[in-house]
């Protein structure tokens, strides 16, 4: 088993009347990963449109998994939408503006796909880390 340490630091002196300054970390005991992948997101719509990128297929891992994802585009308007292709209506799971990233625990029973509504073909990088034993 490998250990993956993730962390987040949030600081601000002017968002609230008090200063914000905190850091949180967690260690994930990982047994496997999809490996780091990169792809252009060429679809401008969810559902049956072509050019979507599949990040994770439902039930690939039996236990909780963690998704790292980054929109490598530097223009904030060049968004990538991640949606749940398993549920009726394909609900949006998250939106990443250019430069945004996320590291989130996810339930493994959903297929996650990406599209870029403004046609900018942003490059996305991602990795799924599994905790199955």
C-alpha positions in Angstrom: 0.0 0.0 0.0 1.1 3.5 -0.8 0.3 6.7 1.1 -0.8 9.8 -0.7 -0.7 13.0 1.4 -3.0 15.8 0.4 -3.4 19.2 1.9 -5.1 22.5 1.5 -4.2 25.9 2.9 -6.7 28.8 2.9 -5.6 32.3 4.0 -7.1 35.8 3.6 -6.7 39.1 5.5 -9.7 40.9 3.8 -12.5 38.4 3.0 -14.0 38.6 6.6 -13.5 40.9 9.5 -11.1 38.3 11.0 -8.1 36.9 9.3 -8.6 33.4 7.8 -5.6 31.1 8.1 -5.9 27.3 8.2 -4.4 24.2 6.8 -5.8 20.7 6.7 -4.2 17.5 5.5 -5.1 13.9 5.1 -3.3 10.7 4.3 -5.0 8.4 1.8 -3.9 4.8 1.9 -3.9 4.0 -1.8 -3.8 0.5 -3.3 -4.0 1.6 -7.0 -4.5 4.5 -9.4 -5.6 5.2 -12.9 -2.3 7.1 -13.3 -2.1 10.7 -14.4 -3.9 11.4 -17.7 -4.3 14.5 -19.9 -6.8 15.1 -22.7 -8.4 18.0 -24.6 -12.1 18.3 -23.8 -13.6 18.8 -27.2 -17.3 18.3 -26.5 -19.5 21.4 -25.9 -22.4 19.4 -24.4 -23.2 16.6 -22.0 -25.3 13.5 -22.8 -24.9 11.9 -26.2 -22.5 14.5 -27.7 -19.1 13.2 -28.9 -15.8 14.5 -27.6 -16.5 14.1 -23.9 -13.8 12.8 -21.7 -14.6 9.9 -19.3 -12.7 10.4 -16.0 -14.1 7.5 -14.1 -16.5 4.6 -14.9 -19.0 3.5 -12.3 -17.9 0.7 -10.1 -14.3 0.5 -11.3 -13.3 0.6 -7.7 -15.2 -1.1 -4.8 -14.2 1.3 -2.0 -14.0 5.0 -1.8 -11.8 6.7 -4.4 -10.3 10.1 -4.7 -10.4 12.3 -7.8 -7.6 14.8 -8.6 -8.6 17.0 -11.6 -7.2 20.2 -13.0 -8.3 22.5 -15.9 -4.8 23.5 -17.2 -6.2 26.4 -19.3 -5.3 29.8 -17.9 -8.3 31.7 -19.1 -11.1 31.6 -16.4 -13.9 31.6 -19.0 -12.7 28.4 -20.5 -14.6 26.2 -18.1 -14.8 22.4 -17.9 -18.0 20.8 -16.5 -17.8 17.4 -14.8 -21.1 15.6 -14.8 -22.7 12.4 -13.5 -23.4 10.3 -16.7 -25.1 7.6 -14.6 -28.0 9.6 -13.2 -31.1 10.8 -15.0 -30.6 14.3 -16.4 -26.8 14.1 -16.2 -26.4 16.4 -13.2 -23.3 18.6 -12.9 -20.9 17.3 -10.3 -18.5 20.3 -10.5 -17.3 23.2 -12.7 -13.7 24.1 -13.1 -12.7 27.5 -14.5 -9.4 27.8 -16.3 -6.7 27.2 -13.6 -9.0 25.5 -11.1 -8.3 22.2 -9.6 -9.9 19.8 -7.1 -9.0 16.8 -5.0 -12.3 15.2 -3.8 -13.4 11.9 -2.3 -16.1 10.4 -4.5 -18.6 7.6 -4.4 -17.6 4.9 -6.9 -21.0 4.2 -8.3 -21.1 7.1 -10.7 -19.6 7.5 -14.2 -18.0 11.0 -14.4 -17.5 12.7 -17.8 -16.3 16.2 -18.8 -17.4 18.7 -21.5 -16.4 22.3 -22.2 -19.4 24.4 -23.1 -17.6 27.3 -24.9 -15.7 25.2 -27.4 -12.2 26.3 -26.2 -11.0 22.6 -26.0 -9.2 23.1 -22.7 -6.7 20.5 -21.6 -7.7 18.6 -18.4 -5.5 16.4 -16.3 -6.8 13.9 -13.8 -6.1 10.8 -11.7 -8.3 8.5 -9.7 -6.7 7.0 -6.6 -8.4 3.9 -5.2 -8.4 2.6 -1.7 -9.6 -1.0 -2.4 -7.6 -3.5 -0.4 
